Each structure stands twice: as C-alpha cells, then as structure tokens.
Amino acid sequence: MTIRILPAIMSGGSGTRLWPASTEARPKQFHALGGAGTLIGETVARVRGQAGALSFAPPMMQANVSHAELIAEALAAISVQPTAIVLEPAARNTAAVGAIAAALGAELEPEALVLLLPADHQINDRAAFLAAIERAAPFARERIVTFGINPDRPETGYGYIKRGAELGAGVYAIDSFREKPNDATARAYLEHGGYAWNSGMFLFSPRVMLEEFAQSADVRDAALEALRLARRHGVEIRLDETAFNKTPSMPLDIAVMEKTKRGAVAPCDIGWADLGSWDEIWRLSPKDGAGNAVHGKVVTLDADGNLLRADGVTLSVAGVSDLIVIATGDAVLILPRSRAQDVKRLKELAEKL
C-alpha cells in the first residue's frame, strides 16, 4: 500500500549560534555546512519522489517573509516546485508552524500524513530515515509520532525523550520529555538505554494534530486565523500580519507533545545532527591529517584540531590548536572550540559596536 506523505519544511530559524556565517539575512539553512548542497536543499531532496511504499508530495515550505527569495532560489537549484510556500511576518516558534502545517495538509493533501521537519538538520543515512518514516506511518494515523535519535554519547545539548511501552514495530508510547541534562544525567540516560534525543521531527495526521491542540487552543486559533486571512498568489501564502502577531510564541513540544496522550516516539539511527554549534560542525566535518576541518581558501602552518572557515576571503593560521576561526567579508570570529556556546553572546556584543 502506498503511503502518501506531505513534507512540511520549517525554515524560520536564524541560526545565531553559527554566526558570522549564519545571519538574519541568510540563516544557516541556506548555507552548505554539512554536505555539498545547502542544508535546506538537502532536506527537501531527502523527502521527494517515490521511495518504497512512501510517496512524497511536493514540499510545503514555511519561512520568514524576508527569506522568500532565498526559498525560491533553494528550490530552483534542485528543480522542485512546492505545494505551498507559507511566509510568516514574524517568528512565532514551532507550535504555530505545526498548526498551520496541519490545516494546510488537510486542505491541500487530505489523504496524506504530514512530515514536519526542520530545514537545517543533517541526516547521513537517508535509507534508514525513510525506513523509520515507513515504520512510524501506521501509528501516525491516530498518534503524533516524533523521531527519537538513539544516543551514542552523553550529549548535554539536546532534550531527551523517555520511551514507555512498545506499541509495535519499534514504536513506543512516550513516558516523558526531559530538558537538556547535565553531564551526569546524560551519562545515566545513556547507560539506561530507554532514552532518545528529541529531534524535533514529527509525523502526524492533520486531524489528530489539530485535535491535540485543544489544550493550547489560543495558539492554534490565532495561527489559523492568520492563515484564513492570508493573501494567496499561486503557491505563495502570505500570512496576515496583524493576526499572526497575536499568536503566542511557543514550541510544539510544550503546546502539544508534553500534554497529549496520543504521542509516540520512533527511535532510530539515521546519522542525525542538528548542526547547532561550530564545535558540532567541526566534529562532523572531514579533517586533514592534523585534525583541522577546513572550508574555503585556508592556509595552515603547525595548526591542529581547528575549525577554519573562509567565506569569500583568504584565511591563514599558524601555531594554533583547537580553535574556531570563521572569516567572512564583514566579520571574523575566533574562540576556543570548548567555548562554542559563547558565539551567540559574541554576536550580540558585536551588534552593539
């Protein structure tokens, strides 16, 4: 039996932790960081066409209105004509996105399940990802299935999902969501074995998602009013600014997943990373013999363990170890890899100059 899937690609993030390459004008999803193509292009290409029992509809894209041209360029580069491009006048987090994706899914692809995906994740094993979608699909008719990533290290940068009873086919009820842990707790989760990283990817029936917004109806109703009043032209849907600005800003996990009794988790091993920091980029990148991950025109001398990225400039380093050095046409970032979490703060300070 063919399983119809409507990918809904969330591209509203600004990627501040990957400054100065990622900016509000061109966030990280529009850069090539984890592979040959841009992150958004690789995300769309991952869920297109026919794959076994899965039949993917053309994607529904959701992005800030200021990125409309970037979305069009990214889709043109891989020859994709979308089902819809939803343009948001402001960022309102993933709950509003989820409600709109469900409503449009019911309208545009009424027989399909909606696959809600961030545009900026890396997935190295497409076959395993598609297998996880196919495994989750029967349960997604009556549940909201999130894809949990089986942890391979005690990671403190991700939230976790504790699984409950098995529903079948390696899909589980959700016992609870856990916030980002400290190192000791992350190690305990890894040793326990019943926890998965929260990937922020979801598969669901539009009907079930809209029903499960009942406990956060203010978010759903405001978002759907912005959709009702939207201006439509071809595949482009511009949400009504006045209505959308009244929508509470809330993650989908808090608005729905932590409250619903109809959640499920499909643990999987798909080579996943959210590419949320420069140190993560270094960890996942190919390296030279000295452990340097290099992008662009870079010269090294007696340097090891560094992430070195030059965008439109030439970068030369000597005698340095374990640094992040990012050089663009208008900014340079230098800090130890161990302090990658300070990038957002440095960006904020730089903007005050």
LINPE-V303612 format. One record per backbone hydrogen bond with DSSP energy under -1.0 kcal/mol. NH is the residue of the N-H (numbers start at 1). CO is the residue of the C=O. If there is no record, write none. Layout:
BEGIN
nh = (NH NH)
co = (CO CO)
END
This chain:
BEGIN
nh = (3 5 6 8 9 10 11 18 19 22 23 30 31 39 40 42 43 44 45 46 47 51 54 55 56 57 60 61 62 63 65 67 68 71 72 73 74 75 76 77 79 80 83 84 85 86 87 88 95 98 99 100 101 102 103 104 105 106 107 108 109 112 113 114 115 116 117 119 122 124 125 129 130 131 132 133 134 135 136 137 140 142 143 144 145 146 147 149 150 155 160 161 162 163 164 167 168 171 172 173 175 176 178 186 187 188 189 190 191 192 193 196 197 198 199 202 203 204 209 210 211 212 214 216 220 221 222 223 224 225 226 227 228 229 230 231 233 236 237 238 239 240 244 245 246 247 250 255 256 257 258 259 260 264 265 266 268 273 281 282 283 284 285 288 291 293 295 298 299 301 304 305 307 308 309 310 311 315 317 319 322 324 325 326 327 328 333 335 337 339 340 342 343 346 347 348 349 350 351 352 353)
co = (53 55 113 115 60 117 62 15 16 18 26 27 28 31 29 38 39 40 41 42 44 54 51 3 49 5 7 84 9 86 88 64 65 67 68 69 70 71 72 73 76 75 59 59 235 61 237 63 250 94 95 96 97 98 99 100 101 102 103 104 105 109 4 204 6 202 8 10 273 271 270 125 126 127 128 129 130 131 132 133 136 139 139 262 203 264 201 197 268 153 178 196 176 194 173 171 171 168 265 165 162 162 160 182 183 184 185 186 187 188 189 161 149 159 147 116 145 114 205 206 207 208 211 213 216 217 218 219 220 221 222 223 224 225 227 238 236 233 85 231 87 226 240 241 243 244 92 251 252 252 253 256 256 144 172 146 148 122 277 278 279 280 281 292 288 306 308 296 315 317 320 290 323 293 325 295 327 297 299 301 304 335 307 333 309 331 326 324 322 336 337 339 340 342 343 344 345 346 347 349 350)
END
